[in-house]
Every structure is written in structure tokens, then in C-alpha cells.
Amino acid sequence: MAKSRVPTRQLPSEQFVESCGAVLFDLSDPLDKKICLIRVRDTGEWHLAKGRRNCGEARRDAALREVREETGHRCRLFPVTMPTRATPAHESPNFKDKAQVYDDLMEPFMCTIRDLKRPQGVKIIWWFIAALEADDDEAEKLPGEARYEPKFLPCKEAIQTLTFLGDRDILVRAIELVEGKNTLPLEDSGASEKKKNPKSKKGIKRKQNAPKDNQEYIEAKRQMRKEKRERARIKRAQKKADKEAAKANGDTTPGNRELQDHLVSL
């Protein structure tokens, strides 16, 4: 029996879960766009609104529902110009699998794939762009979920406020699309040239002359990497100290400490 010509991975329904979210914009003032983030009250982390798709629910409907439930704000999908490999409604039989730019799209602009450990499987997250409904009034705002605190922030501040680097990448891309920037397919943009020859003078010049917003994002990214390395260093040091303490107490068997604690509790 023939094998697939490309690396293939297949998962039964119980081993994957779909989640849908949206970057919610307040576009009431075109010169002062704002983005809604949610703060998890228990941890203090800042996230983008998202959640699992229900059975029989369309992805775009799930994204809008999750935003409404977690932020309390009523919203709609916002059309943007962007590249996609999705085919047009009336495609020709020989339509190539290549990114094409279309106007007024309300499709997912990004997809996140996460490998889950408990329970084991894969989470697929579809990201949309949304805008507040014109008649959305703070006085009539829905309660939202109690564990989240929604807040609208200016674009620059929102990028730096998000806790996780991956969410920042999603937000930067959404801002670019809403502002009509970077709508070329990746293979047609300068990113591919820089990747092929990162040490070229042109590549260095582009980085030095990057827009101020991009420089701030690069700096935020660098800071997050630094914090991640520091947390890893502290974790290694703590693990080493635990091993030395266990050895000094004669506790050399893996898992012996947990067994002793369990016996003491009986």
C-alpha cells in the first residue's frame, strides 16, 4: 500500500479540540484605535479572548460568542484585506494552491496549534478580527465572565501588556491588517529575503530603520526571552538544591520523598 508523499499526522476526534477567538478593536476613533484584552483575576495574566467551539457551531460564531461571554461586549467580524490560500467562491479547475490577496475577508487571519499533554492531543485555535458594534454602550455592557477583567488599551500598550509572546505575535499581525499594512503574502514580502541572507547590509538597514512601533515590539520580545531564560535558570537551581537536600537526608530513590509524605499522612 502506498504511503503519503508528505509527512502526515491523523488524529481521531477525541484527540483534538478546536478553539476560536478574536482580536476585539474599538474603532470609534480612527486615530486612536484600542484593543480589548482580558486579565485573569487569579493569575494576573493578560490574554486575548477565545474559547472552545461548541458542537455544530460555526467557527466565526464561536469566536464572536467567546468574545461576548468573556468581555461582555457585543461585536461583529471586521473585514480586512489579507492574503489567504483559501480559494475564491468560483474557482477554476486549475486554481493553484498559492496565497492570493482578497479584499473584505472575514476569515481566520491566523491559526495557533498547541500540543497538549493532559489530556494528550492537539488544540487548534482559529483567530478572527472583530470590532465593537456601533451601538455597544458601556452602560448596557453584558456582565461577562467573573474570572476575567476586560480592558481596552491603545495598540502599543496592548502589545506590551499581553503576557505571552505568541499572543503578541497574533496582535501585531491583527493591527497590521486593520491598518492596511503587510497585506502581501509572506513569500512576496521582505521577510523571505532577510531569512535567506540575514547578514546582508540591506537586511541590517531594514532592521535599524524599522518603524518605531516595530522597534518597541522587538524590545518587548527580547525582554520576554530574557525573563524566560531567568525562570529556567531559577528552576534548574531549585531542582539541583532539592537533589542535594534529598541526598543529604539519605533520600536517593526517585519519588521516595512523595512516598514518605504519603505514609506520614496515613
Number of C-alpha atoms within 10 A of each C-alpha: 3 4 7 7 6 6 6 7 5 6 9 7 8 10 13 17 15 16 22 28 27 32 25 30 25 20 17 13 8 9 7 11 18 23 24 25 25 21 22 15 12 8 8 12 14 21 19 26 26 24 20 17 22 13 6 6 10 11 22 22 15 22 31 26 23 21 27 21 20 23 26 20 24 22 21 20 21 19 17 20 19 24 20 21 12 12 14 11 6 6 9 9 6 6 9 11 10 13 17 16 14 14 11 10 17 17 19 18 19 15 13 14 12 12 12 13 8 6 10 11 16 17 17 16 23 24 26 26 28 27 23 20 15 12 9 13 12 9 6 11 13 16 12 17 13 11 13 22 17 21 14 16 18 14 19 17 13 19 26 17 17 19 16 16 16 11 17 21 14 20 23 17 17 24 21 13 19 19 14 12 13 16 22 16 15 12 11 11 12 13 12 12 14 17 10 10 12 13 10 11 11 13 17 14 10 12 14 10 10 13 10 9 12 14 14 16 17 14 12 17 19 13 12 16 13 12 12 11 12 12 12 12 12 11 12 12 12 12 12 12 12 12 15 14 13 16 12 10 9 10 15 14 9 10 9 13 13 10 11 11 10 10 9 8 7 5
